[in-house]
Amino acid sequence: MPQELSALAGLGMPDGTEAIYLALLDRGTATTTDLALDTGHTPESATVILDWLRAQGLALRANVLAAAGDTGAGWTAADPDRALRELVLKHETELLQIRGSLPHLHERYRRSLRTDDGDRCFDQLDTWEDVGHRYHQLLRDARGEILMWDTAPYITGEIGSMERAALLRGVGFRQLCDPDGLTSDVSAERSSINGLQARIHPELPFRGAIADRTAAVITLDREPQNTKALFVRSSPLLDGLVMLFEVSWSRAVPMSGTTVGLSEEERKVLTLLAAGMKDEAIARQLDITTRTVRRRVQNLLTALQARSRFHAGVEATRRGWV
């Protein structure tokens, strides 16, 4: 019975209708009073439901009837193989019509995000619930690519269900990460996710995400809760954010890569060096002494024939070492 009720609920029957319909099928012929007693309805509500079933072709008046409107009047079920097929076909037709209207509805939604009115190019979000809702909306609506800025504190573990769903849809992710607070575990995790490209940049101004270059969420604080943010619509402001991301991306260092002829520790030092980190920060990141870092940096400068730390980063990138 529960499985049948669940299946019939998908046909849009009003509340309580499934129980009366199944009771009528079981009895074959029954009065309104019988069906009301079987299902816990009042005779009046049972009458309303039976009239609805009759209008859908699922119930018929029985041959033996009391006076019109009398709750003792008899009912019988129509053959469900025919009647339910017709109802299912009707709903399938309605669903196809709804599906056909989705592109139009989606375009109307997109137009609501595009505006020439400078006062509406962004909304300020003042609670973490609003920030989370808008971020999930970006992920849910994305079809092409998500551009992200990410800063400490980093969270390790499985990516969120919304991000995973976007990746499964074929949405690409490009993520810029601030090296401050970035651990080897986080680096390994980000580098292993199929469909996500991650790079390190030493100067990220905020956390945020841009979806398909049409909308963005940019945080206004560095707290993990993200309690304040801007939701930015398609506008010159959003174009500027996209340009900022692309410039930063072009200057960032890939989070993973193969370094020829270097030890694992030297490769890590070189990656962090190219990202612009200071010796003390590199030492904390790799849990080694600052003196060891400086020795490694000097060896790398010599190996790369570089005149400065910046030149070393450029040369290492050119050679494909990072």
QUIPE-V272821 format. One line per field, one symbol per residue. ss: DSSP state (~ for helix, > for strand, _ for the rest). phi: phi as a letter, one per 20 degrees, with the letter a starting at -180 (. if undefined). Layout:
# QUIPE-V272821
ss=???
phi=???
This chain:
# QUIPE-V272821
ss=_~~~~~~~~_______~~~~~~~~~~~_>>>~~~~~~~~___~~~~~~~~~~~~~___>>>____________>>>>__~~~~~~~~~~~~~~~~~~~~~~~~~~~~~~~~~~>___~~~_>>>>__~~~~~~~~~~~~~~___>>>>>>__________~~~~~~~~___>>>>>>______~~~~~~~~~___>>>>>_______>>>>___>>>>>_________>>>>>>_~~~~~~~~~~~~~~~~_>>_________~~~~~~~~~~~____~~~~~~~~___~~~~~~~~~~~~~~~____~~~~~~~~~~~___
phi=.gffffffffemffgnfgffffffffencbegfgffffdnefgffffffffffffeneccfffecefgnffefeccefgffeffgfffffffffffffffeggfffffffffeebeegfdfbdeddcffffffffffgffefcdbddcdccffedeoffffffffffffnfecdcedfffneefffgffffeefnddccdcfcdfadrbcdlldbbccfdbdfgflecadddegagffgffffgffffffdedgfcrddfmdffffffgffffffnffgffffffelcffffffffffffgffeldebffffffffffemfc
